[in-house]
Amino acid sequence: MKVRKFAVADASFERSPGQDAEIFAGNVIDQRDGGPITIGFGRYAPNQSLEEKLAVDDVMLVLEGKLSVTSEYGTVTAGPGEIVHMPKGQQVTIRSHEQGAVTAYVTYPHWQEAG
């Protein structure tokens, strides 16, 4: 694989699988590229919520807006420039605030194969 860079505009967003919320994911690197991780961008409309048990380790960097992630260990809130790590196996609720959010994410292994 060669060195590459990506912007939000490079992502083709689709509704987050199994969810009805206005939450969209757009992979820019995934299993089709031959590497071990998935890299992409997320887009959350205002005041949306997603609940799931994580099938992968997930690292999320907030680029715009604000998100709160709740697990059995409490709630963390992250804004622009902050990173949230969500370990595999955790039951989480990810909630966007009134301004919505844009994120970048990295998962290991590929979330589309682990679901």
N, C-alpha and C positions, 0 to 999 in steps of 0.2 A: 504494500500500500504506500502511496505517496503522501507527502505532507499536504494538507488541504485546510482551508478556512471556510467558515460558514456564517451566514447572517440569517436572521429570522425570515427574510424574504426567500431564502433557499428552501424552506420547509414547505411541504405539501400537507396541510393540516386536515386531520380526520377526527371525528368525535371519539373521545376516549372509549375504548371497547367496553361494552356491557353497561354503559352509563347513559342516562337521559339528560344529564346536566349539560350546560353550555361550556364544556371543557374539551379542548382539542389538543391532540399530540401530532407532531410532525417530525419523524425521524429524518436525519440527514446522513447517518451512518448506522447500518444494522447488519444482520446476518448475511445479507446479500453481498456485503463488501468484504467478507472473509475475516474480519477482526473479531475479538472476543467481547466487545462492548457495543451497546447501542448509545448513540448520541443524538439529541434532538432538542426541539423547542416545544414548550407548552403554552397554551393560551387559555386563560380563565376569564369568562365574563364576570361582571360584578355579582357578588353574593351567591356564588355557586359552591356546591359541596360534593365531594367524591369520597366514598368509603370503600376500602379494600384491604385484603390481607396480601401483603407484598410477596410475590413469587420470586423477586430478585432484590439485590441490593440496589438502592436508588439514591443518587445524589442529585439534588435540585438547587440551582443557582437562580435566585430571583433577580430578574433584569429590570422589571417595572412593576409597580403596584405593591401589594402585600398579600401574603398567605399565612394561614395558621395551620399547623399540623398537630393533631391530637392523637396520642397513643395511650397505652396503659400507664405510661410514665409522666403524663401531663401534656401540656400544650406549649409549643414554641411558635413564635411569630417571627417571620422574616420579611425584610424589605430589600430594596435594591442593593446589590453587592453582597448579600448574605447567602450562606449555603446551609441547606438542611440535608442531613444524612438520614435515610430511613432504611434500617436493616431488614434483610430478608426475613420473612416470617412474622413481622409486626402487623397488627391490625391498626390501620390509620384512617383518620378522617382529615382530608385536605380541604380547607375552606378559603375561598377568596373573599376579600373585603369589598367595600363599596366601589373602589376604583378598578377592580379586577386585577389581573396579573399576567405578566409574560415571564416565562422561565426558560432556562436551558437545563437539560438533564443528561445524566450518564447512568446507564444501568449495566449491571453484570449479573448473570449473563443477559442475553437478549430477552427483553420483556415479551416480545411477540411469540417467542418459542416457549417461554416458561409458563404462560397462562394456561 
